[in-house]
Amino acid sequence: MKLVNHKNIIGLLNAFTPQKSLEEFQDVYLVMELMDANLCQVIQMDLDHERMSYLLYQMLCGIKHLHSAGIIHRDLKPSNIVVKSDCTLKILDFGLARTAGTTFMMTPYVVTRYYRAPEVILGMGYKENVDIWSVGCIMGEMIRGAVLFPGTDHIDQWNKIIEQLGTPSQEFMRRLQPTVRNYVENRPRYAGYSFDKLFPDVLFPSDSPEHSRLKASQARDLLSQMLVIDPERRISVDDALSHPYINVWYDEAEVNAPAPAPYDHSVDEREHTVEQWKDLIYKEVLEYEQTHNSLGVGAPGRNMSSLHGSQDGAIEEDGESGALSSDQSSSNRAPSSANPYNRRRYQS
């Protein structure tokens, strides 16, 4: 969190501990921006195309920024995405984030099951576009209003995926480990359904009167490129940002924000005792506490004007002002309405 500095990633304003010595050290408090709701609540609000597209655009901008730092989030889900009433979106919770090499061979228990990509379920190597599958699951949930693949365990999760999307190709099967391949090949074969049947027009709001590209057919097309079982054929974050359903909001400064400093993962790769980790964390917290106050002053890219922008000049107890802070320029481009979320699901 200290490395990344993007408007669509939750900001770390401060970190501190109430303990005064390493021997006493037990607790760490992280001070972050205050948001209004998480995406679990917004999904139930029946979004129109403008808001759904804009929220997805911001997700992709944040993910691209993480990937540019060599970080894969690995746990994208509605509860890890927060929003404000003006449609501003931020990604949070980096508890499972890892640096990105060419591919990873890691435990499959890295993403909340419902949003877990096939290559993770099947124990394959994976790379950045594992996050794109999760975005596709979130987008599908925004459209349906229900989880797409509600598996009860990792085997049932795989079954839920292939029942809807179909059994993958032999080319994909050949890349599986022998025991996994044997299991997958011995499952019943499913033809799957077209995305027109999985996501019929009745699930979508009316086509946008303002943007001709914001319509059900374009949303389905994007979804069909995200929810691809074979990661080699799945859309990249760059191509998703260029898709007609998304690029109506395209802003070079947001999409290609300056890349953060690459994460030095050498510390993570070395073996440490519990006491050594405690010492490393304590020093990091002290350094952050000494260079940042509770309002985040001193944090990269932040200044007093972005925190003292409320009409009456007052700062709320959480350190947030009533203004839009440094996000004002983009919120002017955001969908405009007295109610930023529009209850129109199931209207054709």
matplotlib code that plots the C-alpha trace (Angstrom):
import matplotlib.pyplot as plt

x = [0.0, 2.9, 4.2, 1.0, -0.4, -3.5, -6.9, -8.6, -6.6, -7.3, -4.9, -2.8, -2.9, -1.0, 0.2, 0.9, 1.1, 0.0, 2.9, 6.1, 8.7, 9.5, 9.0, 5.5, 4.6, 1.4, -1.0, -0.8, -3.5, -3.8, -5.5, -7.2, -9.7, -13.3, -15.7, -19.5, -20.1, -18.6, -19.6, -21.8, -24.2, -24.0, -24.6, -28.1, -28.9, -29.6, -27.0, -27.6, -25.0, -23.2, -22.6, -21.7, -19.3, -17.7, -17.2, -15.6, -13.3, -12.1, -11.5, -9.4, -7.4, -6.6, -5.6, -3.4, -1.6, -1.0, 0.2, 2.6, 4.2, 4.5, 1.6, -1.2, -4.1, -5.4, -8.4, -10.7, -14.3, -17.2, -16.3, -12.8, -14.0, -15.4, -17.3, -18.5, -21.8, -20.3, -19.3, -15.7, -14.3, -11.2, -9.7, -8.6, -7.4, -4.0, -3.7, -3.2, -1.4, 1.9, 4.6, 4.3, 6.9, 6.4, 4.0, 3.2, 2.9, 1.2, -1.5, -5.0, -6.4, -5.6, -8.9, -12.3, -13.7, -16.6, -14.1, -11.3, -9.9, -9.9, -6.1, -6.0, -8.6, -6.6, -3.2, -1.7, 0.7, -0.9, -0.1, -1.7, -4.9, -6.0, -7.4, -9.3, -11.3, -12.3, -13.4, -15.5, -17.2, -17.9, -19.3, -21.5, -22.8, -23.6, -25.7, -27.4, -27.6, -26.3, -23.0, -22.2, -20.3, -21.4, -19.3, -19.4, -15.8, -13.1, -14.4, -18.0, -16.6, -15.0, -18.3, -20.3, -17.9, -18.0, -21.7, -22.2, -19.1, -18.6, -15.7, -12.4, -10.5, -7.9, -5.2, -6.1, -6.2, -2.7, -1.3, -2.7, -0.8, -1.5, -3.6, -5.7, -6.1, -7.3, -10.0, -11.1, -11.3, -13.4, -16.0, -19.2, -18.6, -20.7, -21.4, -22.0, -24.3, -23.9, -23.5, -26.8, -28.5, -26.4, -27.0, -30.2, -31.2, -33.9, -31.1, -29.7, -30.9, -32.0, -29.3, -27.7, -29.2, -25.9, -23.4, -24.2, -21.6, -23.1, -25.6, -26.3, -24.5, -21.2, -21.4, -21.9, -19.0, -16.6, -17.9, -17.4, -13.7, -13.1, -14.8, -12.6, -11.4, -8.1, -6.0, -4.0, -7.2, -8.5, -8.5, -5.7, -6.3, -5.0, -7.4, -10.3, -9.6, -9.7, -13.0, -15.9, -18.0, -15.1, -13.2, -15.9, -14.2, -10.7, -8.3, -4.6, -3.6, -5.8, -5.0, -1.3, -0.6, 3.1, 4.1, 5.0, 8.5, 8.8, 8.2, 11.4, 10.2, 13.7, 12.5, 9.5, 11.7, 14.1, 13.3, 12.5, 11.7, 8.6, 10.7, 12.6, 9.2, 8.1, 11.2, 10.9, 7.2, 7.8, 10.6, 8.4, 5.4, 7.7, 9.1, 5.7, 4.3, 7.2, 6.8, 2.9, 0.3, -3.2, -4.5, -2.0, 0.1, 3.5, 2.1, 3.1, 0.7, -1.2, -1.4, -3.4, -5.7, -7.0, -7.9, -9.3, -11.7, -15.1, -17.3, -17.1, -13.4, -14.0, -12.3, -14.4, -13.1, -11.9, -9.7, -11.8, -13.2, -16.7, -15.2, -14.2, -10.5, -8.1, -10.7, -12.7, -11.4, -12.6, -15.8, -16.9, -16.7, -18.6, -22.3, -24.4, -27.7, -29.4, -29.1, -25.7, -27.1, -30.2, -32.6, -33.4, -32.6, -34.8, -36.1, -35.7]
y = [0.0, 2.3, 1.9, 2.4, 5.9, 5.8, 7.3, 3.9, 2.3, 3.0, 5.4, 4.7, 7.9, 6.6, 3.6, 3.6, 1.4, 2.4, 0.4, 2.3, -0.5, -3.5, -5.7, -4.5, -4.4, -6.2, -4.0, -2.1, 0.4, 1.5, 4.8, 4.8, 6.9, 6.8, 5.4, 5.2, 1.5, -1.6, -3.1, -5.8, -3.0, -1.3, -4.6, -4.6, -1.1, -2.0, 0.0, 1.6, 1.2, 4.5, 3.6, 0.0, 0.9, 3.7, 1.4, -1.3, 1.3, 2.4, -1.2, -1.8, 1.4, 0.4, -3.2, -1.9, 0.3, -2.6, -4.7, -2.0, -2.3, -6.1, -6.7, -9.2, -8.5, -12.2, -11.5, -9.2, -9.5, -7.1, -6.7, -5.6, -2.8, 0.4, 3.3, 6.8, 8.3, 10.1, 6.8, 7.1, 3.5, 2.2, -1.2, -2.3, -5.3, -6.4, -9.3, -11.8, -9.6, -10.9, -9.7, -10.9, -12.9, -14.7, -17.1, -18.3, -21.8, -21.2, -22.5, -22.4, -20.9, -17.4, -15.9, -16.1, -19.2, -17.6, -15.3, -17.8, -18.3, -21.8, -21.9, -21.3, -24.0, -26.5, -25.7, -24.3, -21.4, -18.0, -14.5, -11.0, -11.8, -14.0, -10.6, -10.2, -13.4, -11.9, -8.7, -10.7, -12.5, -9.2, -7.7, -10.8, -10.4, -6.7, -7.8, -10.8, -9.5, -12.9, -14.7, -16.4, -19.5, -20.3, -23.4, -25.1, -26.3, -26.2, -29.2, -27.9, -24.5, -26.1, -27.9, -24.6, -23.0, -25.7, -26.2, -22.6, -22.0, -25.5, -28.0, -26.5, -27.6, -30.4, -27.8, -26.5, -30.0, -30.8, -28.0, -29.6, -31.8, -35.5, -36.2, -33.0, -33.7, -37.2, -35.8, -33.0, -35.4, -37.8, -35.3, -35.1, -32.9, -29.7, -27.7, -24.6, -21.8, -18.7, -15.4, -14.3, -17.1, -16.6, -12.8, -12.1, -8.5, -8.7, -8.6, -5.3, -1.7, 0.2, 1.2, 4.5, 7.5, 9.4, 6.8, 4.5, 2.0, 1.5, -1.2, -4.9, -6.3, -4.5, -5.4, -9.1, -8.9, -7.6, -10.2, -13.0, -12.0, -11.8, -15.1, -17.3, -20.5, -20.6, -17.7, -17.7, -16.5, -14.2, -10.5, -8.4, -5.4, -3.1, -4.6, -4.4, -0.7, -0.2, -2.1, 0.0, -0.6, 0.8, 3.3, 6.0, 7.1, 6.7, 9.2, 8.8, 10.2, 7.6, 4.6, 5.2, 6.9, 6.9, 3.5, 3.0, 1.9, -1.8, -3.8, -5.3, -8.8, -10.0, -9.6, -11.8, -14.5, -14.8, -17.0, -15.1, -16.0, -14.6, -12.2, -11.0, -10.3, -8.5, -6.3, -5.6, -4.6, -2.5, -0.5, 0.0, 1.2, 3.6, 5.1, 5.6, 7.1, 9.6, 10.8, 11.0, 12.5, 11.2, 13.2, 11.6, 14.8, 13.8, 10.9, 10.9, 12.9, 14.4, 17.9, 20.0, 21.4, 17.9, 17.3, 20.7, 21.1, 21.0, 24.0, 25.0, 24.1, 21.5, 18.1, 15.1, 12.9, 10.3, 12.7, 13.0, 16.2, 16.7, 17.6, 15.3, 15.9, 15.2, 13.2, 16.1, 16.2, 12.7, 12.9, 15.7, 13.0, 10.5, 9.7, 12.5, 12.1, 13.3, 9.6, 8.2, 4.7, 3.9, 1.1, -0.2, -3.9, -6.2, -3.4, -4.1]
z = [0.0, 0.7, -2.9, -4.9, -5.4, -7.7, -7.3, -7.7, -5.0, -1.4, 0.1, 3.2, 5.2, 8.2, 10.1, 13.8, 16.9, 20.5, 21.9, 22.8, 22.4, 20.3, 23.4, 23.9, 20.1, 19.3, 17.4, 14.1, 13.0, 9.4, 8.6, 5.2, 3.3, 4.4, 1.7, 1.7, 0.8, -0.7, -4.0, -2.3, -1.5, -4.9, -6.8, -5.2, -6.6, -10.2, -12.1, -15.5, -18.2, -17.4, -13.8, -14.4, -17.2, -15.1, -12.1, -14.3, -15.9, -12.5, -11.4, -14.5, -14.0, -10.4, -11.5, -14.3, -11.8, -9.5, -12.4, -13.5, -10.0, -10.5, -8.1, -8.6, -6.3, -6.2, -4.0, -6.0, -4.9, -4.2, -0.5, -1.5, -3.7, -2.1, -3.6, -2.7, -3.6, -6.6, -8.2, -7.2, -6.8, -4.9, -4.6, -1.1, 1.0, -0.3, 2.2, -0.6, -3.1, -4.5, -6.9, -10.5, -12.2, -15.5, -13.8, -10.3, -9.0, -5.7, -3.5, -5.0, -1.8, -2.9, -4.1, -2.5, -4.1, -6.1, -7.9, -8.3, -11.9, -13.5, -13.6, -9.8, -9.1, -11.2, -9.7, -12.9, -13.2, -13.3, -14.1, -14.1, -16.0, -13.0, -11.8, -15.0, -14.4, -11.0, -12.6, -15.1, -12.2, -10.5, -13.7, -14.2, -10.6, -11.3, -14.2, -12.7, -9.1, -7.9, -7.7, -11.0, -9.8, -6.2, -5.6, -2.2, -2.6, -5.2, -7.1, -7.1, -8.2, -11.3, -12.0, -11.7, -14.2, -16.9, -16.6, -17.8, -20.0, -21.3, -21.0, -22.1, -25.2, -25.4, -25.9, -22.4, -21.0, -22.1, -19.9, -16.8, -14.4, -15.1, -12.1, -12.5, -16.2, -15.5, -13.2, -15.5, -18.6, -16.7, -15.7, -17.8, -20.9, -21.1, -24.2, -22.2, -23.1, -25.3, -23.5, -25.1, -23.0, -19.9, -19.9, -21.9, -22.7, -19.9, -17.3, -18.6, -18.2, -21.3, -23.7, -22.9, -24.7, -24.3, -25.3, -28.2, -27.2, -23.7, -24.4, -23.6, -26.7, -25.9, -22.2, -23.1, -25.6, -22.9, -20.4, -22.9, -23.3, -19.5, -18.6, -20.7, -19.0, -20.9, -19.5, -22.8, -24.6, -21.9, -22.5, -21.0, -18.8, -21.6, -24.1, -21.6, -21.1, -24.8, -25.2, -26.5, -23.4, -21.2, -23.3, -23.3, -20.0, -21.2, -19.7, -20.4, -17.0, -15.2, -17.4, -17.6, -14.3, -13.4, -12.4, -8.7, -7.7, -8.2, -5.0, -3.5, -2.7, -1.4, 2.2, 1.5, -0.1, 2.8, 5.8, 9.0, 12.5, 14.1, 16.1, 13.0, 11.2, 14.3, 14.3, 10.5, 10.9, 14.0, 12.2, 9.2, 11.3, 13.2, 10.1, 8.6, 11.8, 12.0, 8.5, 8.2, 10.5, 11.0, 8.0, 5.7, 5.3, 4.0, 1.9, -1.7, -3.9, -1.0, 0.3, 2.8, 0.1, -0.8, 2.8, 3.8, 0.9, 2.7, 2.3, 6.0, 6.2, 8.9, 9.0, 10.1, 12.9, 10.5, 8.7, 5.6, 4.3, 2.8, -0.6, -3.4, -2.6, -5.4, -7.4, -8.5, -12.0, -12.8, -10.9, -13.3, -16.0, -13.9, -14.6, -13.4, -11.6, -8.4, -7.4, -8.6, -8.7, -10.7, -9.9, -13.4, -13.4, -15.5, -17.6, -21.3]

ax = plt.figure().add_subplot(projection="3d")
ax.plot(x, y, z, "-o")
ax.set_aspect("equal")
plt.show()
